[in-house]
Amino acid sequence: MKVDDWLRRAADEVREAGREARFTVRAPDSRPFWARPVVVFSAATAVALAVGVPLLLLQGPWRSTVLVPATTTSTMVAPTTTQVGTTTTLAPGETPAASVEELVTGIFAALTAGDAEALRGLFLDRTWHHTYGVQGSVVAGGGSVDNDTYQPQGEAWEVLGEVMVAGKVAVTPVQATYAENLDIAGTYVGFDVIVLEEVAGGFLGGTGLTLFAQLDAPGYVEADPAEVAGLLAAQAAAWAAGDIDGVLAGYSEDAKAIDSSLGYSRDRTRLADYYAWFRLEYIGEPVISGPFFAVATRVTDLASGVAADGVSLYWVREGEIGLHVLTTGT
C-alpha cells in the first residue's frame, strides 16, 4: 500500500470515530472514541507521518517524488465528514421495485408467503433488520436478522396504512400474526422501518427495524390521538427553542432513545448528551399504530449545519414518551 493511501485511511478512521461519537448513543460501559487504543494510535501516527514524511521527502534524495499529504479535520467538536457517492452493483437475484410502495408490498407479500428467495431479492446485499418490542414499561431488543439468509417463520403481515417516506426512510404501520406453534405466537402491531437504496431500475431495501407491541399483552394501550397531538406540539416547541430540558420533560424517567445505528441510552443524562448534538423539526403529520406514532423529521447537525430528513418513532406510555427511535438513513 502506498504511504499516501495509508495516511488517508488513518485520517478517515479518525474522522469516522468522531462521527460515531457524535451520532451513536453509547451503552453505559462502552468507552468514548478517544479512549480506544486503535483510534489514538491511528491519530498519532497519521499526524506524525503527515508532518514527518513531507519533511523527509523535501530534505532527502527523493525530492523528485510527489507525495500528496492527507488532510484531517482538527476540531475537538464533531468533525465534518464528506460522503463520496458510490455506485451500487446489484448482487445476483436482486430485483429492484419500481416504486417504494411496490417495494413495501413485495416485502410483506414475500414474508407472508414464506418466500425467502423473493424476500432476499428485494434487499441490498449484506443488510440487516433489527427488532424491538415494548411491554408494560420494558423496551426489549428482539434480535437482528440477516436479510441475505432470513427464513420467514410462518407470519402473516397486514399493512395498516399508507407508507410514510421522508428522505431515504420508509415507515409502514403494520400488524404481524405468528403461528401458534412458534415461541412468539400472537399478533403484534407497530411500525416497520426500511432505509431505501435507490439503484438502477428502482429501489431495494437496506438496513431497517421493526418496533412492535403484542395486542393481547398486559398493559397494552392504543395511543390516543389527542395525547399524541399534545406531546408532539410540546416536543416541537422545545426543539425549536433549543430547550433539551423541555424536550425531556415529556419523557418518562426510564425513557430510552435508539438512533439509526441502533445504539441506545438508559438514563436522562445520556439522553441530554445525545440530543445536544442536533435539532429536530417535525415536517409532517403524525401517524398512529398501536401504542406508537411516527412523524417525518428533519435532523440538523449543529456542528456542520447539515440537515437530513428521516422519521421519528415514539412510544407513548401513560401520557409520556417511553422511547424515541430516530432514523435518517445517513
N, C-alpha and C positions, 0 to 999 in steps of 0.2 A: 504493500500500500504506500502511495506517495505521502511525503510528510505533510503537504498542504491538505490532502484529503483527511489525514489523521487529525490535523488541527481542527478542521471543520467539524468532524464527527464529535470531537471532545467538546467543542464550543456548543454544538447542538444539544449534547447531553446536559450541559449546564443550563441552557435555556429551557429545555423540556422539564428539568427538575423544578425550575422556578415556576413554570406554568402549572405543573402538577400541584405545587404548594399553594397556588392561588385558587385553583378551581376544584381541588379534591378535598372532601371532608375526611380528615384522618380519624381512624379509630383511636381511642384514648391511649393505648400503649404503643402506638406507632411513633417513629422518630421523624422530626421535620427533615426536609430535604438536605439542609446544611449539616445535619449530623450524620449523614450517610458517608462512609469512607470512600465509596466509589466516586460519589459526586465531588467530594473535597479533593481527592487525588486528581480527578479529571480537570477540575477548575485550576488547581495549582499548576498542573503540567501544561495545560493549554496556555496559561499566562506566561509561564517560563519559556515555552517554545516560541510563542508569538513574539516575544521580545528578543530572546537569545538567538534563534535561528537566523532572522534577518541580519543581526549584527555580525554573526559569523560569516554569513554569505558576503556581506559588504567588505569585510577585512581579509577574507581568505582568498585562495586561488580560484574559487568557483564563482567569481563575481559575474561571469557571463551568463549564469543560470538565473532565470527569472522565477522567483517564488512569490506567490500571492498569499500574504498572511491572512489568517482567519480573523473575522471581526466578531466581537462579543459585546453584549449589552451589559454595562457595568452599573446597573442601578440596583439598589437594595430592595426596592419595592416593585414587584410584579414586572419583570422584563417583558417587552413586547416581542412577539414572535410573528414571523411572516410565513404563511402557509403557501406552498407552491402547488399549483394544480397538477393533478396526476391523471393519467389515462387508465380507465378500468378495463381490464381484459376479462371477458366472460369465461368462466370455467365450463367444461363440458356439461351439458344438461341444463344450464341456466336459461330460463325463458322469461325475459322481461315482460311485464304487463304494460299495456298501452297507456293506462291511467292509474292514479293512486287508488281510486275506487275499485278498479278491476284487480289490482294487486291485493287489496284487503279482502275482497270477495274470494279470490282464489286461495288465499292462505287459509281462511276459515273453512272453505269447502274441502280443501285437502286434509285438514285436521279432522273434520267430521267424518270424511270418507276413509280415514286411516291410510291415506296415500302418501307414504313417506317420500317417494320419488318425486311426485308433483310438488310437495312441500319444499324439498331441497332446491328444486328448480326455480323457486320464487325468491330465494335468498342469495345474497352475495356470499361467496365462499369465505370460510373462516369467520363467521359471525356467531354471536351468542344471544340467547334470550334468558332473561332473569325473571324470577317470580317473587313477589312479596304479598303476604296475606295479613289481614288485621282481624282481631277478635278481642272483644272486651277492650282492654287498654293496651293490648300487646301488638307490636309490629314484628312479624317473623319473616325471615328470608326462606322462601320455599326451595331455593336452589337455582342452578343455572343449567341450561341445556345447550348443546352444540347444534346449531341449525343444520350442519352437514350430516349429522348422524341421528337426529331425534326421530323416534318411532312414536306416532300417535298412540294414545293409551285408551282408546275407546271413549273419547269425549265427544260430546255433541255441542257445537258452538252456535250461538244466535247473536247476530248483530242487532243491537237495540236502538240504534240511531245513526245519524249521518257521521261520516268521517270528518274530524277536525284536522285541518292541515295548517301548520304555521312553520315557516322556514323549511327545514329538512325533516320535520317531525309530523307523523300522522298518528292521531289518537282516536280510538274507536270504543264507544260504550258497548260492552259485550256481556254475555251470560254463557257459562260453560257448565254442562252437566256430565259428571263422570259416572261410569257404570258401577253397580253395587258391588261387583267383585274386586274393586280396586280399593287400596288403602285410603285414597282421597275421595271416596264415593260421596256424591252430593252435588248440589247446584251452587254455583259461585257467580257473583256479579261484580262488575267493576270496569276497568279500562285496560285496553291493550295499546301499547306504545311501540311504534316502529320508526326507526331512523331510516329515511328514504335515501336510496342511492340511485341517482339518475345515470343511466348507461345508454349505450347505443340501442335504440329500439324501444325505450321506455323506462320503467322503474323496477328495481329489485329492492327487497327488504334488507336492512342492515341489522345491527345490534338493537335489541329492544327489551321491553319488560312488560309484565302483566301485574297489575295491582288489583286484588280481589278481596271479597268478604263472602263467607258462606251464608246463604239465605236463612237456613234454619239454626244457625249457631246462637247460643245465648248472648243476649245483648245486641243483636243485630237491629239497627235502626236506619231507615232511609234518611238521607239528607233532606232537610226542609228548605224549599226554595227561598222563603223569606229570610231564614237564618243564613243561608249562603250569600244572599244579596248584601246583608248587613256586614258579614265578615269580609267579603270582597271589597266593599266600599271603605271599610276601616283600613284594610291592608293597602289599598291603592293610595289613600291619603297619607299613610305613614311612609310608604316608599317614596312618594313624591316629595315629601319633606325631608327625606334622608334620616328619618327617625327610626333607627333599628329597635330601640326600646319599645316604640309604638307598634312596630311590626310584631314583636314577640309578645306584646300584651294580649294578642288574640290567640296565643298558643297555650296548650296545656303545659303543665310543669314538666312532663316527661316527653314532650314533643321531640320528633326527630326530623331530619332533613336528609334526602337522598339526592345526590347530584347525578349528572349524566354519566359519570364514571363509576356510579354505584358504590361510593363510599357513604358512610352515614355518621351523624353526630348524635351524642347521647345526652347532652345537657345544654342548658341555656348559654353558658359561656362559649362553648364551641359553636353554637348556632350564631351567636353575635359575631364571632370572629369570621365565620364563613360568609355571612351576609355583608360584612363591612367592605368586601372587595367589589361589590357591584350594586346596581339599582335595577329594580323590576318595574315594568309598566305593562298593565293589562290592556291588550289591544283587541279583545273580542268579548263576547257574552259567555257566561259560564254554562257548562253542560253538566247535568247531574246523572250519575249512575250508581245506584246503591247508596252507601254512606259517603261517596266521594263526589267531588266536582272537578272539572277540568276547565282551564281558561287559557287562551292564547296569550303568550307573554313575550315581551321584548326585554332582553337582558343586556345591559350596558356595563362593560368592564370599566371601572372608574380610572384605572391606571392608564389605559390606552385610548379610552373613548370609543372603542369598537363595540358595536351592537350586533346582536344575533337574535333572531326570532325562534321561539320554541313553544313549549307547553308546560304549564304548571298543573300538577295534580295535587289536590288537598283531600285529606281525610277529616271529616267533621265528626266530632265526638262530644256530646253534651254541650253544644254551643261553642266549642273551641276547636282549634286546629291541632290534630294529633300527629299529622305527618304532612310534609311537603316534598313532592318529587318534582325536580326540575330537569327538563331535557331540552337541549338545543341542537343536538346532532353535530356539534363542533368539537 
